Amino acid sequence: MKAAYLIKNGKPEEAFEIREIDKPIPGHDQVLIKVEGFGLNFADVMARLGHYKDAPPLPAILGYDVVGTIDAKGEGVEEFNVGDRVTALTRFGGYAEFAVSDRRAIAKIPDDMDAGVGVALSTQYCTAYMLSIEMVRLHKNDHVLIHAAAGGVGTALIQIAQHHECIIFGTAGSDKKIQSLKDSGVHHAINYRKEDFAEVIRKIVGKRGLDVVFDPIGGSSVKKGFRLLGAGGRIITFGGSAMTQAKGLLGKIRVGIGFGIYHPVAFLMNSRGMIGVNMLRIADQRPHMIERVMKKVVKMTEEGILKPEVGGEFSIDELADSHRFLESRKSMGKIIVRW
């Protein structure tokens, strides 16, 4: 089979190499999936740049989500059959014609579901559900801030927040994305390149503060978001995209310091909370949570509650282009790379 290997950190056009390797063999509780396409996530960019500590040593096959059909299954797999079309989370290895996944990290999808929609469910929509339902519980009229709101996870969070009738604040970095947020029903869309999101929100919510902040950016964005929380508010951090924009070691140090330093007493006295979410860690230690969430997001999509959007489609020969597109922050919705 063919697989796209990350052979060096750096520019996308120099980082990948297509190699011919043997098909993996599924072990106990695993399935082998013939991949139609795999998704791109910001963690892929961070791994390519050498900023993702969970990435395997080079040369490595990246890829956290795929859509395809089950080609083979190992012992212990009873609820799935060869030929079933599935969306799946992969602990790396997704940039290949065949990929292995744990049986608890896959869900059946309809044969007529677009592959881009299917692959969006496994990472973006599972992440959004984990953040907004498993880690916090959204309620009607909650004031919610979603950073990178035009991206894959951001789009999913908007749809879940709308389902719970929340008041939604969303940030994005271009007028085109801001218009897209407004069209999707975001109540307060803020272009962070033109305005300080914290100042804009503070003028609107006053002392009430926000109930929930979803932050995949990191750095000073987290510190600002924490200060916007009202009593009972929570900030959920689930990424560090600011690190990819940092230049040199000094820039990375600035991003790290920008997160701020927090004493437990501050959480207690102000009744605020901070939760960090790493989906790989949850998949490793709480696979039953992933299984539950996978089934739930597929069901909500079939019911029309969730409506995944495809933000870009590329062929495997355009892998470098797909990375550049995601890194440019011009994408809206899920990016899929097809074999």
C-alpha positions in Angstrom: 0.0 0.0 0.0 1.0 3.6 -0.3 1.5 5.9 2.7 2.6 9.6 3.0 5.5 9.8 5.4 6.6 12.9 7.3 10.3 12.7 6.7 11.4 16.1 8.0 10.1 19.0 9.9 9.5 22.2 8.0 7.9 23.4 4.8 5.1 21.1 3.5 6.7 20.7 0.0 9.8 19.3 1.6 8.2 17.4 4.5 6.4 14.5 2.9 7.3 11.5 0.8 5.0 8.8 -0.6 6.3 5.3 0.1 5.2 1.8 -0.6 4.8 -0.4 2.5 3.0 -3.5 3.7 -0.6 -3.3 4.9 -0.9 -3.3 8.7 -2.6 -6.2 10.4 -5.4 -5.4 12.8 -4.8 -6.7 16.4 -7.3 -7.5 19.1 -10.2 -5.0 19.2 -8.9 -3.4 16.0 -10.2 -3.0 12.4 -8.3 -2.4 9.1 -9.9 0.3 7.0 -9.5 0.8 3.3 -9.2 4.6 3.3 -11.3 6.8 0.9 -9.8 9.9 2.4 -8.2 11.3 5.5 -8.8 14.6 7.3 -6.5 17.5 8.1 -6.3 18.9 11.6 -4.2 21.7 13.0 -2.3 19.0 15.0 -1.0 17.8 11.6 0.5 21.3 11.0 2.0 21.4 14.5 3.5 17.9 14.0 5.0 18.9 10.7 6.6 21.9 12.3 7.9 19.8 15.2 5.7 21.4 17.8 3.5 18.4 18.7 5.1 16.3 21.4 2.7 13.4 21.0 3.8 12.9 17.4 5.8 9.7 16.7 9.5 10.0 15.8 10.4 10.6 12.1 9.8 9.1 9.7 6.2 9.0 10.7 2.7 8.6 9.2 0.5 11.3 10.5 -3.3 11.3 10.4 -6.0 11.2 13.1 -9.2 10.7 11.2 -10.2 8.7 8.1 -13.3 7.5 6.3 -13.5 4.3 4.4 -14.7 0.6 4.5 -13.6 -2.1 6.8 -11.2 -4.4 5.0 -10.4 -6.8 7.9 -10.9 -7.1 11.6 -9.1 -8.6 14.6 -10.3 -10.7 17.4 -12.9 -9.1 19.7 -14.6 -7.1 17.0 -18.2 -8.2 16.8 -20.4 -5.2 16.1 -18.7 -4.3 12.8 -18.3 -6.4 9.6 -16.0 -6.4 6.6 -17.5 -4.0 4.1 -19.1 -1.6 6.6 -18.5 2.1 5.7 -17.1 3.9 8.7 -15.6 7.1 10.0 -12.7 6.5 12.4 -10.2 8.1 14.7 -6.7 6.8 14.1 -3.8 7.3 16.6 -1.6 8.4 13.7 -1.3 6.3 10.5 -4.2 8.0 8.7 -2.1 9.3 5.8 -2.2 5.9 4.1 -4.3 3.7 1.8 -5.1 1.4 4.7 -5.3 2.4 8.4 -5.9 0.7 11.7 -8.4 1.9 14.3 -9.7 0.7 17.6 -13.2 -0.7 17.4 -14.3 1.9 20.0 -13.1 4.7 17.8 -15.2 4.0 14.7 -18.8 4.5 13.8 -20.9 3.3 10.9 -22.0 5.9 8.4 -24.4 5.8 5.4 -23.0 4.7 2.1 -24.3 7.9 0.5 -22.7 10.3 3.0 -20.0 12.5 1.5 -16.6 11.4 2.6 -15.7 14.9 3.6 -18.7 15.1 5.9 -17.9 11.6 7.3 -14.3 12.5 8.1 -15.4 15.7 9.8 -17.5 13.7 12.3 -14.6 11.7 13.8 -12.3 14.5 14.9 -13.9 17.9 14.6 -17.4 17.0 15.7 -16.3 14.4 18.3 -14.0 17.1 19.7 -16.8 19.7 19.7 -19.2 17.2 21.4 -16.5 16.2 24.0 -15.8 19.9 24.8 -19.4 21.2 25.0 -21.3 18.2 26.3 -18.9 15.8 28.1 -16.7 18.4 29.7 -19.2 21.2 30.2 -23.0 21.2 29.8 -24.4 24.0 27.8 -27.7 25.6 28.8 -30.2 27.9 27.2 -29.0 31.5 27.2 -25.5 30.6 28.1 -23.1 33.3 26.8 -20.5 31.3 24.8 -17.2 32.4 23.1 -15.9 30.3 20.3 -12.4 31.1 19.0 -11.5 30.1 15.4 -15.2 29.8 14.9 -15.1 29.4 11.1 -12.9 26.3 11.4 -13.9 22.7 11.6 -14.3 22.4 15.4 -15.6 26.0 15.6 -18.4 25.2 13.1 -19.3 22.1 15.1 -19.4 24.1 18.3 -21.6 26.8 16.8 -24.1 24.1 15.7 -24.1 22.5 19.2 -24.5 25.8 20.9 -27.4 26.8 18.6 -29.1 23.5 19.5 -28.9 24.5 23.1 -30.1 28.0 22.4 -26.9 29.8 23.6 -25.9 33.4 22.9 -22.8 32.9 20.7 -19.7 35.1 20.3 -17.3 34.0 17.6 -13.9 35.2 16.5 -12.3 34.9 13.0 -9.5 36.7 11.1 -11.1 37.8 7.9 -14.2 39.7 6.7 -15.2 36.7 4.6 -15.1 34.5 7.7 -17.0 37.1 9.7 -19.7 37.2 7.1 -19.9 33.4 7.2 -20.3 33.4 11.0 -23.1 36.0 10.7 -24.8 33.9 8.0 -24.5 30.8 10.2 -26.3 32.6 13.1 -23.5 33.8 15.4 -24.9 36.6 17.4 -21.7 38.6 17.8 -18.9 37.9 15.2 -15.6 39.6 15.9 -12.7 40.1 13.6 -9.7 39.7 16.0 -7.4 41.3 13.4 -9.4 44.6 13.6 -10.7 44.6 17.2 -9.7 43.4 20.6 -12.2 40.6 21.2 -12.0 41.0 25.0 -12.9 44.7 24.8 -15.8 44.1 22.4 -17.2 41.3 24.6 -16.7 43.2 27.9 -18.8 46.1 26.5 -21.6 43.7 25.6 -21.7 41.4 28.7 -20.6 43.8 31.4 -20.2 42.3 34.8 -22.2 39.3 33.9 -19.3 37.8 32.0 -19.2 34.7 29.8 -20.4 31.2 30.8 -18.0 29.2 28.5 -15.0 30.0 26.4 -13.6 27.5 23.9 -10.0 28.2 23.0 -7.8 26.3 20.5 -5.4 29.1 20.2 -3.5 29.3 23.4 -1.1 32.0 24.6 -2.5 35.4 25.7 -5.9 34.4 24.2 -6.4 32.0 27.2 -5.5 34.7 29.7 -8.0 37.2 28.2 -10.7 34.5 28.0 -10.3 33.5 31.6 -10.7 37.2 32.7 -14.0 37.4 30.7 -15.6 34.6 32.7 -18.4 35.3 35.1 -19.1 33.3 38.3 -19.5 29.6 37.3 -17.7 30.2 34.0 -15.3 27.8 32.4 -12.6 28.1 29.8 -11.9 25.0 27.7 -8.4 24.9 26.1 -7.9 22.3 23.4 -5.0 23.5 21.2 -2.1 25.8 20.7 -2.4 27.2 17.2 -0.6 30.4 18.3 2.6 28.3 18.6 2.6 27.7 14.8 2.8 31.4 14.2 5.6 32.0 16.8 9.0 32.8 15.3 12.0 31.1 16.9 12.5 30.0 20.4 11.8 33.5 21.8 8.5 33.6 20.1 7.5 30.2 21.5 8.5 31.3 25.0 6.3 34.4 24.6 3.4 32.2 23.7 4.0 30.0 26.7 4.2 32.9 29.1 1.1 34.4 27.5 -1.1 31.6 28.9 -0.6 33.3 32.3 0.0 31.8 35.7 -2.9 30.7 37.8 -3.2 30.0 41.6 -6.0 27.6 42.7 -7.3 30.3 45.1 -8.2 32.4 42.0 -10.5 29.6 40.8 -12.1 29.2 44.2 -12.6 32.9 45.0 -14.0 33.8 41.6 -15.8 30.5 41.0 -14.1 30.0 37.6 -12.7 26.9 36.0 -10.2 25.8 33.4 -10.2 22.5 31.6 -7.6 21.2 29.2 -8.7 18.6 26.6 -6.4 16.3 24.7 -8.4 13.9 22.5 -5.4 11.5 22.1 -5.1 11.2 25.9 -8.8 10.6 26.3 -8.7 8.0 23.6 -5.8 6.2 25.3 -7.3 6.2 28.8 -11.1 6.5 28.3 -11.9 4.8 25.0 -15.5 4.2 26.1 -15.9 8.0 26.0 -14.8 8.1 22.4 -17.1 5.2 21.5 -20.1 7.0 23.1 -19.3 10.3 21.4 -18.7 8.8 18.0 -22.2 7.2 18.0 -23.8 10.4 19.3 -22.4 12.7 16.6 -23.4 10.4 13.8 -26.9 10.1 15.2 -27.2 13.9 15.5 -26.0 14.3 11.9 -28.5 11.8 10.6 -31.2 13.8 12.6 -30.1 17.0 10.9 -29.0 18.7 14.2 -25.4 18.7 13.1 -24.4 19.8 9.5 -20.7 19.2 8.8 -19.2 21.5 6.2 -16.4 20.6 3.8 -13.9 23.4 3.6 -11.6 21.9 1.0 -10.8 18.8 -1.0 -7.4 17.7 -2.2 -5.8 14.7 -3.9 -2.9 12.9 -2.3 -0.6 14.6 -4.8 -1.7 17.9 -3.4 -0.9 17.0 0.2 1.6 20.0 0.5 -1.1 22.3 -0.9 -3.6 21.1 1.7 -1.2 21.8 4.5 -0.5 25.3 3.2 -4.2 25.9 2.9 -4.9 24.9 6.5 -2.0 26.8 7.8 -3.0 30.0 5.9 -6.2 30.1 8.1 -8.3 30.7 5.0 -10.1 27.4 5.4 -13.7 27.1 6.6 -14.9 23.7 7.6 -13.2 20.3 7.2 -10.4 19.6 4.8 -10.2 16.1 3.3 -7.4 14.5 1.2 -8.4 11.7 -1.0 -6.5 8.8 -2.5 
